[in-house]
Amino acid sequence: MDAAALWQRYQDWLFYDAGLGFYLDISRMRFDEAFVEQMQPRFNKAFEDMAALEAGAIANPDENRMVGHYWLRDPDLAPTSIIRQDIIDTLVYIEEFSSKVRTGVIHPPDREKFTDILSIGIGGSALGPQFVAQALGPDFPPLEVHFIDNTDPEGIDRTLSRLAERLSTTLVIVTSKSGGTQETRNGMIETKYRYEAQGLDFSKYAIAVTGASSNLEKMAHSQGWLATFPMHDWVGGRTSELSAVGLLPAALQGIDIRSILGGAKQMDGVTRTPELSQNPAALLALAWYHAGNGKGEKDMVILPYKDSLLLFSRYLQQLVMESLGKEKDLDGNVVYQGIAVYGNKGSTDQHAYVQQLREGVPSFFVTFIEVLEDRQGESVQVEPGITSGDYLFGFLQGTRQALFDNGRESITLTIPQVNAHTVGALIALYERAVGLYASLVNINAYHQPGVEAGKKAAASVLELQLQAVQILQAAEEPLSLQSLAEKMGATHDIETVYKLVRHLHANQRQVVIQGDPGLPSEIRLSAL
Ligand SMILES: O=P(O)(O)OC[C@H]1O[C@](O)(CO)[C@@H](O)[C@@H]1O
């Protein structure tokens, strides 16, 4: 395609919404009119599915749940007046509570104000708050936010050690929809232990964001925690950023949550349009379908040219991959769907993996995110007439061009600046694009049956561990690995037995290995 034809294609496919100041360019995806025409019936169905979902249909049939994240930013859309009022009340509660914390009306025992927030949660109960804190957190927030989002002891220690001096002014938010996620529970128990070690009553510092009647909610109530906020049944973890999960920590950091909601609502208005060319979420879904043949054959590389959007790719990784990565379609056929997502930021990545994108295996399409405003205030000139922001802009345009010249496709989103409104809009855009794409490929985007297998397997490893220790404690002499596994009735799982004794030995806990651990069949095991 020559330059004039490309320019025409750019103009033909350019989407712009003046209210949002938002542009979407899919001209560098090499689909043709015939493809668009062929996709139209699927889109008609996707728009119908989406309308039904927003009206309160059971859009997550496996879990028999409504899918209502769109109602969070427009409560009038909620299917019942009870849900509507609940959304409104929760928002007011979040605002009142966070304002009282910021001003010291709610304060820690014997101290004037909370200074820090420790957010404990994982997956959808962490990624949104982390992304928004990075994108929108002020330079000097009224409360600085920290995260424990794993059960890694060293990671937990690092966060808690850094906070040790300020634990007595740190507000802990434990976020878990199910209220039973082990990583989050472990982080909470370890944190509580540190508070108690300092003679602090954890319940005076703790808040829960969780589902009704979850174990976490029951514990928060019975122990008299500072507050609990709801995580509604009809909001999935990966679409919960605009519920209390994301809004509470954002409000505590002084981020304008009404503006996030406003941006999302405005984007929802635009992406509700049942007209492919006028709907940027549908255009994204079209581009994804084209790139991967509707089978996820190409990976989605997210490249925001803005440091503050660094975590967007990690946020989208869960939103897209947990939603679309499914073994079966809605009719029960095995389809192995999904789109792999990764990314970091430009132009930093240009000095890392962009080499492969330009010249290596062409297994991806890029989504560039361009922010028009370089910074607030004046820029120095790094060369006559040129600023650092001009360089960032130049690198984005240059990389887009270089990729296209070598047959690599890309999408470009352009926003006027990174602010609460545009971040809300970006979240809403991708939520809708994922929902539409799921309809195109006929899968349930709102369940996650696959993650249960890993959780169950982990639980059986821990059972094996307890059993191994018990047998070693009862043994009169050191055992070989084989005989330990036999006594456990776990010869089929001897590799796991080997690994768990090695782990315990490395931590000087309960088990001693004698012999060369590199020769598993020769080691002798005894209780410590
Ligand atoms: O909020 P919860 O229930 O602790 O779950 C955390 C995350 O775990 C998952 O259920 C996957 O295991 C995600 O979908 C969810 O965001």
The ligand as a Tripos MOL2 file, in Angstrom:
@<TRIPOS>MOLECULE
LIG
   16    16     1     0     0
SMALL
NO_CHARGES

@<TRIPOS>ATOM
      1 O1        -10.8310  -11.4070   45.4390 O.co2     1 LIG1
      2 P1        -10.4860  -12.8300   45.6560 P.3       1 LIG1
      3 O2        -11.6720  -13.6900   45.9010 O.co2     1 LIG1
      4 O3         -9.4790  -12.9660   46.7700 O.co2     1 LIG1
      5 O4         -9.8320  -13.3950   44.3390 O.3       1 LIG1
      6 C1         -8.6430  -12.8650   43.8290 C.3       1 LIG1
      7 C2         -8.4280  -13.3140   42.4250 C.3       1 LIG1
      8 O5         -8.3940  -14.7190   42.3650 O.3       1 LIG1
      9 C3         -9.0890  -15.1770   41.2240 C.3       1 LIG1
     10 O6        -10.3010  -15.6810   41.6370 O.3       1 LIG1
     11 C4         -8.3290  -16.2350   40.5150 C.3       1 LIG1
     12 O7         -7.8830  -17.2070   41.4020 O.3       1 LIG1
     13 C5         -9.2900  -13.9310   40.3960 C.3       1 LIG1
     14 O8        -10.3120  -14.0610   39.4960 O.3       1 LIG1
     15 C6         -9.5020  -12.9200   41.4450 C.3       1 LIG1
     16 O9         -9.3660  -11.6150   40.9740 O.3       1 LIG1
@<TRIPOS>BOND
     1     1     2 2
     2     2     3 1
     3     2     4 1
     4     2     5 1
     5     5     6 1
     6     6     7 1
     7     7     8 1
     8     7    15 1
     9     8     9 1
    10     9    10 1
    11     9    11 1
    12     9    13 1
    13    11    12 1
    14    13    14 1
    15    13    15 1
    16    15    16 1
@<TRIPOS>SUBSTRUCTURE
     1 LIG1         1 GROUP 0 **** ****
